[in-house]
Amino acid sequence: MKILIIEDEALAAKRLTNLLLDYDPAMTILDTIDSVEDAVFWFKENTAPDLIFMDIMLADGQSFEIFEHVELRAPVIFTTAFDEFAIQAFKVNSIDYLLKPVEPQLLEGALRKFQSMAPAPDNFRAIMESLLISGRGPVVKPQYRNRFLIRQGDKFIPVSVADAAHFSFEDKLSFLNSFANKRYMLDYTLDELDKMLDPEVFFRLNRQYITSFSAVRSVHNYFNGKLKVYVEPDVPGGVIVSKNRANQFKHWLNR
């Protein structure tokens, strides 16, 4: 069985992966995706999985938004802390759900239910649209960070996110690197910053760097399908983007 996990909490995704493989070691986890944008891109570029585990709230919005961009045929099991009204909608539409943290016994029950079900219904998209309307109302776009108040000694300096060229993680510290070539230490991890920043403007290149679109100077093919990115202000030697992220990065640049 080929499974896709759409979940923006790394620990939750890892726990779910372990539970699935404990249930059936023959399962294949195709990928773990943490955003609406990356999920849409994945579905456009890949064959549908046998089953999808999907969180409701993702890094850049609600997972229901995925259905606005792609025709999704694979059945879905939601993993969520949804309210009772929405859960009732799931039941009416025969779409299974698991409340987080996912319990092994409930996961096994959901998998057995899936294995006994017919393929996804033709009106699956309509079901999801009705769920969005009846269960949640209109999609609420997340609010992204506009500025930081940065402490330096006994003073505070306001810095606009628009002035940020890229963010870096070095020696267990995070930094905002401005277009003016100034460097500010932040009290956030890169994972936290990744969720604060608008994905239309910023992209997570790797574990050490998040870049803004305007900071990208050039992109070069690197070995084994990787990319080397040169940004401003300059990062000596460039920034390496993994093979797994390379297509997503090029798609982000070319929207």
LUMVEX-360996 format. One record per residue: x, z, y of N, C-alpha, C, O, CB in turn; residue in three letters. Coordinates in pm, whole numbers, plus 50000, padded with zeros to 5 digits. Glycine has a CB too. Example, Ala and Ser with C-alpha at 12.3 -4.5 7.8 and 13.67 -1.06 7.14 Angstrom:
BEGIN
513195078049431512305078049550513205078049670514245084649668511315090549553ALA 512855070849775513675071449894512905078750003513415080450114514085057249940SER 
***
This chain:
BEGIN
500845000049881500005000050000500885000050125501805008150137499045012350000MET 500604990950216501384989750340500624996550454499474993250482501674974850374LYS 501295006050518500625014550618501355013650752502585013550758500565029150570ILE 500565012950858501085013450994500625026451059499445030051050500625001051078LEU 501545033551124501215046051193501325043751343502355039251393502155057751147ILE 500245046851415500245045951561500055060051613498955065551609499115036151614ILE 501135065851662501165080151697502305082451796503435078351771501345089151570GLU 502005088951910503045090652011503775104052003504705106452080502435089252148ASP 503385112651911504095125151893505035123651773504585122051659503105137151872GLU 506325123951799507315121151695507185130551575507285126251460508715122051752ALA 506975143451602506865153051492505615150651409505645151751287506865167351547LEU 504505147251476503265144451405503415131951319502935131551206502095142651504ALA 504095121751372504305109451297505185112051175504925106851066504955098651386ALA 506225120051193507115123151081506385131250974506555128750855508355130951130LYS 505565140751017504815148950921503835140350842503705141850721504065160350993ARG 503145131350912502195122550845502915113550745502435111350634501435114050947LEU 504065108250785504855099850694505215107450567505075102250457506135094850764THR 505685119650584506065127850467504875130750377504985130250255506695141050513ASN 503715133650438502515136450359502075124150280501665125150165501375141350449LEU 502145112550344501745100150277502655097150158502185093250051501755088450376LEU 503955098750177504895095850069504835106349959505115103449843506315095050125LEU 504455118649995504225128849893503025125049807503015127149685504015142749957ASP 502005119449872500795115349800501075103449709500625103049594499675111749900TYR 501835093749761502155081849682503505076249728503565069349829501035070949696ASP 504585079249654505915074449693506025059349699506975054049759506935079849597PRO 505075052149638505125037549639504615031649771504735019649793504315032049524ALA 504045040049856503565035049985504725030050070505845035050061502795046150061MET 504435020050152505415014750246504935017350388503865012650427505654999550223THR 505725024750465505405027050606506045015650685507255015350702505915041150656ILE 505235006450732505744994450798506434997650930507474991950962504624984550821LEU 505825006751005506375009851137505645021951193504555025451147506244997651234ASP 506245028251292505605038851369505635034651515506705032251571506305052751348THR 504465033851577504325028751713503725039551800502845046951757503455015851717ILE 504215040651926503775051952008502985048052133502705056652216504965059752050ASP 502625035252147501915031252269500945019852242501075012552144502915027152377SER 499975018452331499025007352323499754994052335499524984752259497935008552433VAL 500654993352432501384980952458502174976352335502104964752296502334982652576GLU 502924985552275503724981952159502854978552038503204969951957504684993252123ASP 501704985252027500794982351916500224968251928500174960851830499644992651912ALA 499794964552048499264951052070500314940652035500014930751968498794949252217VAL 501524942952080502614933552051502864932751900503064921951846503904937652124PHE 502844944251833503094944651688502044936551614502384928651526503114959151636TRP 500774938451648499704931351578499764916251601499374908451514498354936751622PHE 500244912251717500354897851745501504891451670501494879351644500524895651895LYS 502504899551633503714894151572503784896251421504654890651355504914900251635GLU 502874904351365502994908051224501674906251149500594905851209503464922551212ASN 501794905151018500624904650931499964918350927500644928650928501004899950789THR 498644918550922497904931250924498294939950805498484934850694496394928650923ALA 498424953050825498714962250715497474964550630496384959650662499244975750768PRO 497634971850521496474975350438495644986350504494424986750489496934979750299ASP 496314995150577495645006650637496415011050761497635010350765495525018350535LEU 495665015650862496275020450986495875034951008494705038450999495845011551107ILE 496855043351038496595056851087496815056451238497895052751284497525067651017PHE 495795060251314495825058151458495415070751534494315075951516494925046451496MET 496305075451620495965086351711495105080751823495175068851853497255093251767ASP 494295089151886493425084551995494205083252125494175072752190492245094052014ILE 494905093952164495635093952290497085090152265497805096952193495545107752359MET 497505079052327498865074152309499645075652439499125080352540498865059552262LEU 500905071352436501785073452550501275066552676501505071452787503175068552518ALA 500575055252660500155047552778498645045452785498185036552856500845034252779ASP 497875053352713496415051952721495735055652591496325062352507496055037752759GLY 494485051152576493715054052456493835042452357493885030852396492235056452491GLN 493895045852229494095035552127492935025652122493105014552070494265042051992SER 491765029352174490645019952178491005007252257490444996552232489405026552239PHE 491925008652351492324997152432492974986152348492964974452387493275001552542GLU 493544989952234494174980052147493164969352106493494957552097494784986852021ILE 491914973752081490884964652032490414954852140489724945152110489704972551980PHE 490794957452265490454948252372491394936252376491104926252441490484955452506GLU 492524937352305493554926952312493784919552182494254908152183494834933152356HIS 493454925752069493674919251940492454921051851491734930951861494934924951871VAL 492234911351764491154912151665491714919351543492474913651465490604897851627GLU 491334931851528491934940251425491034940651302489874944651311492174954451479LEU 491584936451188490804935651065491084947250969490264950150882491074922650996ARG 492214953650984492574964250890491764976850915491464979951030494074967350901ALA 491394984150810490664996850827491555007350893492775007050883490165002050692PRO 490895016650962491605026751040491165040650999489975043250980491375024551191VAL 492125049650986491845063950976492425070251102493635069651126492465070350844ILE 491565076351181492025082551305492585096451279492065104051197490875083251407PHE 493645099651350494185113251350494055118351493494675112851584495695113851298THR 493255128651513492885132151649492405146551661492075153051562491805122951698THR 492385151351784491765164251815490505161451896490225168151995492755173551895ALA 489735151451851488565146651923487455157051926487405166051843488045133851859PHE 486555155852024485425165052035484335161451934484365150651875484855164852177ASP 483395170451915482385168951810481475156851833481035150651736481545181551801GLU 481195153551957480315142151984480945129251935480275120951874480015141152134PHE 482235127651962482925115651916483055115551765482935105051701484305114551981ALA 483315127351708483415128151562482115123751498482135117151394483775142551519ILE 480995127351558479705122951506479615107651508479065101651416478545129051587GLN 480145101551612480145086951620480985081051507480615070751450480685082251756ALA 482105087451476482915082751364482085082951235482125073451157484185091451349PHE 481345093851215480575095251092479495084651083479295078550977479955109251084LYS 478795082351192477725072451193478255058651157477615051051084477025071951329VAL 479435055451208480005042151186480895041551063481585031551041480795038051308ASN 480885052050981481645052350856483135049950876483775043650792481095042050761SER 483675054850986485115054151011485665068150991485195077651053485445048651156ILE 486665069550905487145082950873488065088150982488595080451062487875082850739ASP 488245101250985489095107651084489705120151024489175125950928488285111051212TYR 490825124251081491495136551041491865144151167492445138551260492755133650954LEU 491525156851169491905165151283493355169551267493795173251159490965177351296LEU 494095169051378495485173451375495575188551399494775193951475496315165751481LYS 496535195251336497515189751241496865185751109495995192851057498635199951215PRO 497285174551056496675168950936496975177850816498115181550790497195154650910VAL 495915181350743496055189550623496165180550500495435170650490494855199250608GLU 497065183750407497275175150289496005172150210495795160850166498285181550198PRO 495145182450191493945180250110492985170450178492385161950112493225193650085GLN 492855171650311491965162650384492535148450388491795138750382491745167750527LEU 493855147450398494495134350394494235127550260493915115750255496005135650420LEU 494375135050152494135129450019492695124650006492425114249947494445139749910GLU 491755132450062490355128450058490105115550134489355106950089489475139550113GLY 490745114250251490585102150331491165090050260490595079150265491255103950468ALA 492295091950194492925080850121492075076650001491945064749971494325084850074LEU 491495086449933490615083049820489395075449870488925066049805490185095849743ARG 488875079549985487725072650043488095058250078487335048950051487215080050168LYS 489265056450137489725042950171489855034250047489435022650046491065043550245PHE 490435039949941490675032149819489375028049751489345018549673491525040049723GLN 488295035349780487005032049719486145023149808485065018849769486245044749687SER 486635020349930485855012650026486074997750011487084993349956486185016850167MET 485104990050060485244975550070486114972450191486414981450269483844968450082ALA 486534959750208487314955950326486574959250455485354961250455487644941150322PRO 487314959550565486734962950696485564953750728485654941750702487804961950806ALA 484474959050784483294950850814483564940650922484474942151004482154959650854PRO 482734929850922482894919351021482664924451163483204919051259481954907850991ASP 481844934851175481514939951308482404951651348482004960151428480054944151314ASN 483614952251291484504963551319484814964651468484824975651523485804962151239PHE 485074953151533485374953351676484194958851755484364966751848485744939251726ARG 482974954451718481784959251789481614974351770481214981451862480524951851739ALA 481924979051649481834993451622482775001051715482405011251773482174996451475ILE 484004996051729484975002851814484545002751960484725012552031486344996351800MET 483954991452004483504990752143482365000552167482305006952272483064976452178GLU 481445001652070480335011052087480835025352083480295034052152479285008851978SER 481875027752003482465041151998483075044752132482945056052179483515041951887LEU 483745035152193484365037552323483305041152427483515049952510485165025352369LEU 482165034052422481105036352519480395049652493480205057652585480095024852517ILE 479995051952366479195063752335480015076352321479535087352350478415061352210SER 481265074852275482045086752245482935091452356483205103452368482865084252128GLY 483405082152440484375086152540484025081852682484555087352778485705080652505ARG 483135072152696482895066752829484015057252864484765052952776482795077952933GLY 484145053652990485155043953030486565049153006486825061153014484985040353176PRO 487465039952977488865043552954489475048753084489355042453189489665031452901VAL 490125060053075490775065953191492265062853184492955067153091490525081353198VAL 492755055553282494165052253284494985064653319494615072353408494435040853386LYS 496105066653250496925078353281497555077353419497795066453470498015079953176PRO 497815088953478498475089453607499975091353585500395100453513497895100953695GLN 500765082753646502205083353626502895089853745502355090553855502775069353602TYR 504095094553720504865101753821505245092553935505695081253913506125108053758ARG 505075097254059505435089554178506735094354242507425086654309504325090054280ASN 507055107054222508255112654286508685125354214507935131254136507985115654435ARG 509905129354242510475141654187510995150254302511535145154400511615138554085PHE 510825163254289511445172754381512635178754307512465186754215510425183854431LEU 513825174854349515035178054274515825189054343516095188354463515915165454256ILE 516165199054266516905210354322518405207554316518935203654212516575223254247ARG 519065209754428520515208754435521045221154508520955222154630520975195554507GLN 521575230354431522045242854490520875250754546519945254154473523065240154599GLY 520925253754676519855261554739518885252854816518115257954898520455271954831ASP 518905239654792517975230754861517245221754763517645220454647518725222254965LYS 516155215554810515365206354729515355192654796515225191654918513925211754708PHE 515485182254715515515168654767514385160554704514325159354582516885161954738ILE 513465155154786512415146554730512965132554703513615126554788511205145754827PRO 512695127454584513155114054546511975106254491511305110754398514315114754441VAL 511725094554548510635086054501511015079154371512165075054353510255075654609SER 510055077854281510305070654156510675056054186511415049854109509075071254064VAL 510155050654296510485036854334511965035154364512485023954359509655032654455ALA 512655046054394514095045454422514945046554295516165045054300514495056554518ASP 514295049054182515025051054056515335037653991514425030053958514205059953960ALA 516615034953972517025022853900516925025053750516355016853678518465018753939ALA 517475036253704517375039653563517605054653544518115061553633518395031553479HIS 517215059353427517395073353389518335073653269518285064953182516015080253356PHE 519195083753266520175084553157520235098653100519865108453165521555080153206SER 520715099452977520885112352909522345113152864522785105552779519895113852787PHE 523075122652922524495123952894524875138652884524485146752968525335116953003GLU 525615141952780526085155852760524925165852767525045176452828527145159352865ASP 523805162052704522615170552694521935172852829521175182452845522985183852634LYS 522195164052926521575164953057520935151453092521445140953054522605169053164LEU 519815152053166519135139853209519415137453357519495146753437517605140853184SER 519545124553392519865120953530518975109453578518625100453502521335116953543PHE 518605110153706517985098853775519085091753851519775097953933516815103553871LEU 519265078953826520285070953893519595061253987518865052453943521175063353790ASN 519825062854116519075055254216519725041854245520895039554213518945063254344SER 518945032854309519475019954351520575021754455521445013154470518355011154406PHE 520535032954527521565035854627522815041854563523715046654632521025045454733ALA 522855041454429523995046554352524185061654369525305066654366525265039354394ASN 523055068654386523095083254388522585088354254521815081654185522235088854505LYS 523035100154218522755105554085522175119554099522755128154166524045105753998ARG 521015121854036520335134654047520055140153907519545132953820519015133254128TYR 520385152653885520105158953756518645163353752518125168753850521045171053731MET 517975161053638516565164353622516375174953515517205176553425515765151753586LEU 515275182253526514955192753428514005187653320513195195353268514335204853499ASP 514105174953286513255168953185514105161653082515175156553114512225159353248TYR 513625161252959514285153052858513885138452880512935135652953513915157752713THR 514605129352817514255115252830512915112352762512165103552807515355106452768LEU 512595119652656511285118052591510165121952688509145115152694511205126652463ASP 510355132652762509355136952860509245126852973508145123653018509695150952915GLU 510375121953020510365112053128509675099153084508965092853162511795108953174LEU 509885095452960509295083152907507775083352919507155072952941509705081052762ASP 507185095152903505725096452913505255097653058504095094953088505255108452834LYS 506145101753148505785103453288505805090253365505115088753466506725113253354MET 506595080653317506875068553393505945057053353505565055853237508325064353375LEU 505605048853450504705037553428505385027253338506435021853374504305031053563ASP 504815024253219505445014653128505445000353181506134991753126504745014952995PRO 504674997653286504744984553349506054982953426506534971753446503554982453443GLU 506624994053468507814993953554509074998153480510164993253509507605002953674VAL 508925007253382510085012953313510025010153163508945009453104510175028053338PHE 511215008453104511305005852960512385014652899513475016152956511604990652932PHE 512075020552784513035028852712513965019752631513565014352528512315039252618ARG 515195018152678516145009252612516665015052481516765008152381517305006152705LEU 516995027952484517505034852366517405049852391516705054152483518985030552334ASN 518085057752312517985072352326518645077452453518395088752495518605079052205ARG 519485069252515520235073852632519735068152765520065073452871521675070452615GLN 518945057252761518605050652887517145046052893516575041052797519505038752908TYR 516565048153012515295042053052515595033953178516155039353273514145053053078ILE 515235021253180515535013053296514265008553367513215007253305516365000953256THR 514375006153496513294999653570513484984553559514584979753534513265004253720SER 512404977153578512494962553572513474957253677514274948353649511104956153592PHE 513404962853797514224957753908515714960353888516544954053954513774964054037SER 516054969553799517464972753777518134963453677519364963153667517604987053729ALA 517344955753602517914946953499518574934853564517914926953631516814942453398VAL 519884933653544520634922553603520724910653508520554899153549522034927153642ARG 521004913353380521094902653281520974908553142521214920353120522414894753296SER 520574899853046520404903952907521164894052819521044881952837518884904552867VAL 521934899252725522764890652640522504893752493522294905252455524264892552674HIS 522514883252410522424885352266523664892852219524784890252263522274871852191ASN 523434902152127524514910152071524464908451920523554901751870524384925352113TYR 525374914151847525404911651703524254918651631523714928751678526734916251645PHE 523884913051514522824918451428521474919551497520714928751471523234932151377ASN 521184910051586519874909751650519704919451765518614920451821518844912451551GLY 520754926551802520674935851914520824928352047521154916552050521754946751901LYS 520574935452156520764930052290521704939052368521774951152345519404928552363LEU 522444932952460523234940752554522674938152693522554926752737524774937052546LYS 522314948952762521654948052891522574953353000523154964152988520314955952891VAL 522714945453106523494949853222522534953253335521644945453370524504938753267TYR 522724965053392521804970253493522574973653621523794974153623521054982553440VAL 521794975953726522344980653853521694993953888520474995453874522114970153967GLU 522475003753933523945004253937524535002453797523895005253696524415017553997PRO 525754997753795526384993553670526595005053572526985016053611527704986953700ASP 526325002153446526695011053335527835004153262527614993653201525465014053239VAL 529035009653265530195002953204529934999053058529525007352977531415011953211PRO 530174986353027529974981552891528564977352859528294972252751530384992052795GLY 527634979452953526244975852929525514985952843526114995552795526164962252865GLY 524224983652823523374992552743522874984652623522364973652638522184998252828VAL 523014990352504522624983452382521164986552347520734998052347523554987552265ILE 520414975952317519034977152270519024973452122519554963052084518054968052353VAL 518434981852039518434979551895517634967151856516824962251935517884991751823SER 517864962351737517124950851685515624953651684514834944751713517604947351544LYS 515234965951649513814969551643513134969151778511934966751787513664983251582ASN 513904971651884513334971952019513534958952095512944956952201513924983352098ARG 514374950152043514784938152117513594929252154513474925252270515774930152035ALA 512734926152059511594917352088510624923852187510084917152274510854913851960ASN 510414936852172509524943952265510084943552406509344941852503509324958452219GLN 511394945152417512024944852549511894931152613511564930152731513504948852538PHE 512134920552537512014907052592510564903952630510304897352730512524896552491LYS 509644908852549508214907152581507884914452711507144909152795507324912452465HIS 508414926452728508174934252850508734927052973508114927053079508814948352837TRP 509904921052959510514913953071509754901353108509784896953223511944910353037LEU 509074895453011508484882153030506984882353053506334871853044508794873552911ASN 506404894053081504954894653099504534888553231503354888253263504464909153091ARG 
***
